[in-house]
């Protein structure tokens, strides 16, 4: 069962989620090109447009998944992210939110905390792109600063919402950053670019529990302060 297309911005925002089980249906390259051409309208400071990407499917994707699969048993010895995915001092409500969504996901899968093998298997699913038929790899010049990283976030959000308009789904995967060395062996990312993340793309399996558990959001007044309004 697939998710219907979302034909308004509000519907796309409401229906978008990080999909972690995809159907095997191929994705038409014309659809992806249409999405990415529209996403070029995403805002960026000074119109810099710092994003670059490689879009993989078929044999190139299988080659990458195989290369990463070979080093997965090595654990951290094979990992070499070029940036900290989470800050070392993440604490308070931010740590609680991160912990909370992870526990909600494992609860939906009926994988208890003591099932280390089960949790490792789910972690490994990241590096099959959750069986999505398409994986987009995002990178940018190394000298870009925090404002340009924010620009890439706005571009990615635009891409993800446009995918919903086409009846497609996605999962932004910073987890791929830990295997940037293996990615570079399979994909011609320039040496003077930093690898940022993957974006798994396809059609969600709406019947899968991992795609249906609730993901909490902070109350608006916890994150927004209103000044000067009556």
Residue pairs with C-beta under 8 A, 6 or more apart in sequence:
1 205
1 206
1 207
2 23
2 25
2 167
2 203
2 204
2 206
3 15
3 167
3 169
3 203
3 204
3 206
4 167
5 164
5 165
5 166
5 167
6 12
6 14
6 15
6 16
6 161
6 164
6 165
7 165
9 161
11 164
12 161
12 162
12 164
12 165
13 161
15 164
16 160
16 161
16 164
16 169
16 170
17 169
17 211
17 215
18 170
18 171
18 172
18 215
19 130
19 132
19 169
19 170
19 171
19 200
19 202
19 204
19 211
20 105
20 125
20 130
20 171
20 208
20 210
20 211
21 130
21 131
21 204
21 205
21 208
21 210
21 211
22 129
22 130
22 131
22 132
22 133
22 169
22 200
22 202
22 203
22 204
22 205
23 202
23 203
23 204
23 205
24 131
24 133
25 133
25 202
25 203
26 57
26 133
27 57
27 133
27 134
27 168
27 201
27 202
27 203
31 166
31 168
32 55
32 134
32 201
34 166
35 159
35 162
35 163
35 165
35 166
35 168
36 53
36 55
36 159
38 158
38 162
39 155
39 158
39 159
39 162
40 49
41 158
42 151
42 154
42 155
42 157
42 158
42 159
43 151
43 154
44 50
44 148
44 151
44 154
44 155
45 147
45 148
45 150
45 151
48 148
48 151
49 151
49 155
50 140
50 141
50 144
50 148
50 151
50 152
51 138
51 140
51 151
51 152
51 155
51 156
52 138
52 139
52 140
52 193
53 136
53 137
53 138
53 139
54 136
54 137
54 139
54 187
54 188
54 189
55 134
55 135
55 136
55 137
56 64
56 134
56 135
56 136
56 137
56 187
57 133
57 134
57 135
60 186
60 187
61 129
61 133
61 134
61 135
63 186
64 135
64 182
64 183
64 186
64 187
65 127
65 128
65 129
67 182
67 185
67 186
68 127
68 179
68 182
68 183
69 127
69 128
71 78
71 179
71 182
72 78
72 124
72 127
78 179
78 181
78 182
79 178
79 179
80 178
80 179
80 180
80 181
81 177
81 178
81 180
82 177
82 180
82 194
82 195
83 177
83 194
83 196
85 174
85 175
85 177
85 178
86 98
90 98
93 218
93 222
97 216
97 218
100 216
101 215
101 216
104 213
104 214
104 215
104 216
105 122
105 210
105 213
106 112
106 113
106 119
106 122
107 213
108 209
108 210
108 212
108 213
109 118
109 122
109 209
109 210
111 118
111 119
111 122
112 118
113 119
125 131
126 173
126 175
126 176
127 175
127 176
127 179
129 135
129 171
129 173
129 198
129 200
130 171
130 200
132 171
132 200
132 201
132 202
133 201
133 202
134 200
134 201
134 202
135 198
135 199
135 200
135 201
136 159
136 198
136 199
136 201
137 176
137 183
137 187
137 189
137 195
137 197
137 198
137 199
138 152
138 156
138 195
138 196
138 197
138 198
138 199
139 189
139 190
139 193
139 194
139 195
139 196
140 148
140 149
140 152
140 193
140 194
140 196
141 192
141 193
141 194
142 192
142 193
142 194
144 194
149 196
152 196
156 172
156 197
156 199
159 170
159 199
160 170
160 172
160 199
163 169
163 170
163 201
167 203
168 201
168 202
168 203
169 201
169 202
169 203
169 204
170 199
170 200
170 201
170 202
171 199
171 200
172 197
172 198
172 199
173 197
173 198
173 199
173 200
174 196
174 197
175 198
176 183
176 195
176 197
176 198
177 195
177 196
177 197
180 189
180 195
183 189
183 195
184 195
189 195
204 211
205 211
206 212
